[in-house]
Amino acid sequence: MILKTLQLYRSYMNVSFRSQMQYRASFVLRSLGHFLVTGTEFLGFVALFQRFGQIQGWTLPQMGLFYGMISVPFATTEAVFRGFDTFPNLIKSGDFDRYLLRPRSTALQVLGQDFQLMRVGRFSQALIVLFWSAGRLNVDWSPGNITLLLGGIAGGACLFAGLFVLQATMCFWTTESLEILNCTTYGGVETAQFPVSIYRGWFRGIFTFVIPLATINYFPIHAILNIKDALGSTPLLQWLSPLAGVLFLLVCLQCWRVGVRRYTSTGS
Amino acid sequence: MKAYRAILVSRFLTLLQYRSAAIAGVGTQLFFGLVRVMIYDGFYRSSSSPQPMNVDQVTTYIWLGQAMLLLAMFDADKDVAAMIRTGNVAYEMTRPLDLYSVWFTRALSGRAAPLLMRSIPIFIVAGLFFGLKMPASISAAGLFVLSAFGGLLLAASLIALMTVCLLWTISGEGVNRLAAPMIFFFSGLVIPLPLFPDWIQRAIAVLPFRGLIDTPFRIYLGVLNGPSAAAALLHQIAWTAALVLAGRMLLNRGIRRLVVQGG
């Protein structure tokens, strides 16, 4: 069953890749555009660190690690979960009805709709920052630390995936897309590219407990850099925290199921 | 002139209908503004060395940037892009109107309406709760409105130029995709222009992009006043004129080589 699912997803991807590669020049330009958008933004931060030296004791390479650990999973999820991003169109056009008739899970079909390759622009930009920071920092890249880094990234991908699924799920109730939820995805990246400890208490609380972005970079990085957390987390919590992303995704998928069950077609 | 005014007004009124999109935009912009203000606050609390702007000025600059984001975040006119792709641009050329002026007018109204709808609520909310200060003086306020209008004209001339580039389909798309982030970066929205490294300040002063938002903002803050404000306004107007000229020339060349495929 799982094998069949994977096979199906692979053929979905094949179609998606091939159609995107029909306009190769356009694809390259768009990817480059994405690279530039986030790349120049990071250059802005470099300029700020040059002026101010540090932010609340954090240096540029340290911030780069936060940046990479949040942007790499975000770019990945943006590419893979694009189908959920455009899901409101399926609801409005009534095309979702057809998905319900097919003997496969709805989540898989929505997921298979699209894989946005051009997000490779943001992905590669974030990866460059991550590698640069990893090299500049005085960190022993032991297997344990690498595991924690990758775990944080994987947890982050799950967390963002959950947010995309949740945003799509809302459409079962509202039909319209709720753009304001972009504050949690795009805004979440903007927020968590810096250590959450620099923000005001209530704001930090939201991104630690409600949308647990702090669990995918803030806590693991304290273990990786082997420094004491000003917010008082213990090493055990720092090691386990990326799992919060996985948990978050599972909860969101459960919400999706509830949403599908109460779905009524727009009839158009 | 009457025809262009009609285009301007009708498109402006049409775009005013997109209120729910504007509300969502306002919410998102307020969020991003809040995050950025806290980040800058963090930077300023970490360093005591003197900076080109103080923290209150930066806070106001950021909120103005959130309110007037649309003056620096560009893409080419989507409707015109579709017309060029489908070949319908041929119809545009048969009208007894100057094509550049039509596209310029479209760009102008396409920016003005959403800008107005988004900026006013942000001004109010950020002014009441999040540290957006009042203009430095009454004359600064007046000059700010004037230079914001200048920024709008400059934005329209840039968008019109980007739209004209689309006549060269693939390379035009390339120009659009790559120019947009660069304009954004050098406008002052990514970080306030005064905080850029000193060695690049001279280039920034020459480039047209500071006229979009940075000039109005510095006037608002009272950093530019009297002669320096006049010079900045002149810089805006000169670049707008140059870009309009460039757009016109490019359009003439584009039309001469344009081949519309039937269908």
Interface residues (C-beta under 8 A of the other chain):
Chain A: A25 S26 L29 R30 L32 G33 L36 V37 G39 T40 E41 L43 G44 F45 A47 L48 Q50 R51 F52 G53 Q54 I55 Q56 G57 E176 L178 E179 I180 N182 C183 Y186 G187 E190 T191 F194 I198 Y199 R200 F203
Chain B: S20 A21 A24 G25 G27 T28 F31 F32 L34 V35 R36 M38 I39 G42 F43 Y44 R45 S46 S47 S49 Q51 I170 E173 G174 R177 L178 A180 P181 M182 F184 F185 V190 I191 L195 F196 P197
